[in-house]
Amino acid sequence: MVCEGIALVAFSQMHVLSLAIGIMLVFSLFVQMAEGATYGVVPFINKSLGGRRRDCRRWR
């Protein structure tokens, strides 16, 4: 998440569009890696959240 912050600060300082797009791609890469790490850890913490869908009829 530190890398996300650094990429965001770098993006805010860009004055050239092509460099801004490149930095935004780097920021997006770091965000995707952080989300993947989160989804990879959750099934080990709580087995019931391992990707199964809940029955929507129960919530009516």
C-alpha positions as a Markdown table, in Angstrom:
| # | Residue | x | y | z |
|---|---|---|---|---|
| 1 | Met | 0.0 | 0.0 | 0.0 |
| 2 | Val | 3.0 | 2.2 | 0.5 |
| 3 | Cys | 3.8 | 1.8 | -3.2 |
| 4 | Glu | 0.2 | 2.8 | -4.1 |
| 5 | Gly | 0.7 | 6.0 | -2.2 |
| 6 | Ile | 4.0 | 6.7 | -3.8 |
| 7 | Ala | 2.5 | 6.1 | -7.3 |
| 8 | Leu | -0.4 | 8.4 | -6.5 |
| 9 | Val | 1.9 | 11.2 | -5.3 |
| 10 | Ala | 3.9 | 10.7 | -8.5 |
| 11 | Phe | 0.7 | 10.8 | -10.6 |
| 12 | Ser | -0.3 | 14.1 | -9.0 |
| 13 | Gln | 3.0 | 15.7 | -10.0 |
| 14 | Met | 2.8 | 14.7 | -13.7 |
| 15 | His | 2.5 | 17.5 | -16.3 |
| 16 | Val | 2.9 | 15.3 | -19.4 |
| 17 | Leu | -0.1 | 13.1 | -20.3 |
| 18 | Ser | 1.8 | 10.1 | -21.5 |
| 19 | Leu | 3.8 | 10.0 | -18.2 |
| 20 | Ala | 0.6 | 10.4 | -16.2 |
| 21 | Ile | -1.0 | 7.5 | -18.0 |
| 22 | Gly | 2.1 | 5.3 | -17.3 |
| 23 | Ile | 2.1 | 6.2 | -13.6 |
| 24 | Met | -1.6 | 5.5 | -13.5 |
| 25 | Leu | -0.9 | 2.0 | -14.9 |
| 26 | Val | 1.7 | 1.4 | -12.3 |
| 27 | Phe | -0.7 | 2.5 | -9.6 |
| 28 | Ser | -3.4 | 0.2 | -11.0 |
| 29 | Leu | -0.9 | -2.7 | -10.9 |
| 30 | Phe | -0.2 | -2.1 | -7.2 |
| 31 | Val | -3.9 | -1.9 | -6.5 |
| 32 | Gln | -4.5 | -5.2 | -8.3 |
| 33 | Met | -1.7 | -6.9 | -6.3 |
| 34 | Ala | -3.1 | -5.6 | -3.0 |
| 35 | Glu | -6.6 | -6.9 | -3.9 |
| 36 | Gly | -5.2 | -10.3 | -4.9 |
| 37 | Ala | -3.3 | -10.6 | -1.7 |
| 38 | Thr | -6.5 | -9.9 | 0.2 |
| 39 | Tyr | -8.5 | -12.5 | -1.7 |
| 40 | Gly | -5.8 | -15.0 | -1.2 |
| 41 | Val | -5.7 | -14.7 | 2.6 |
| 42 | Val | -9.4 | -14.6 | 3.4 |
| 43 | Pro | -10.1 | -18.3 | 2.8 |
| 44 | Phe | -7.4 | -19.2 | 5.3 |
| 45 | Ile | -8.9 | -16.9 | 8.0 |
| 46 | Asn | -12.6 | -17.7 | 7.5 |
| 47 | Lys | -13.4 | -21.0 | 5.7 |
| 48 | Ser | -17.0 | -19.9 | 5.1 |
| 49 | Leu | -15.9 | -17.0 | 2.9 |
| 50 | Gly | -14.0 | -19.2 | 0.4 |
| 51 | Gly | -16.0 | -18.1 | -2.6 |
| 52 | Arg | -19.3 | -19.8 | -2.0 |
| 53 | Arg | -22.4 | -17.9 | -2.8 |
| 54 | Arg | -24.9 | -17.4 | 0.0 |
| 55 | Asp | -28.5 | -18.3 | -0.6 |
| 56 | Cys | -30.3 | -15.1 | -1.5 |
| 57 | Arg | -33.7 | -16.4 | -0.5 |
| 58 | Arg | -32.7 | -16.5 | 3.2 |
| 59 | Trp | -32.4 | -12.7 | 3.3 |
| 60 | Arg | -36.0 | -11.9 | 2.2 |
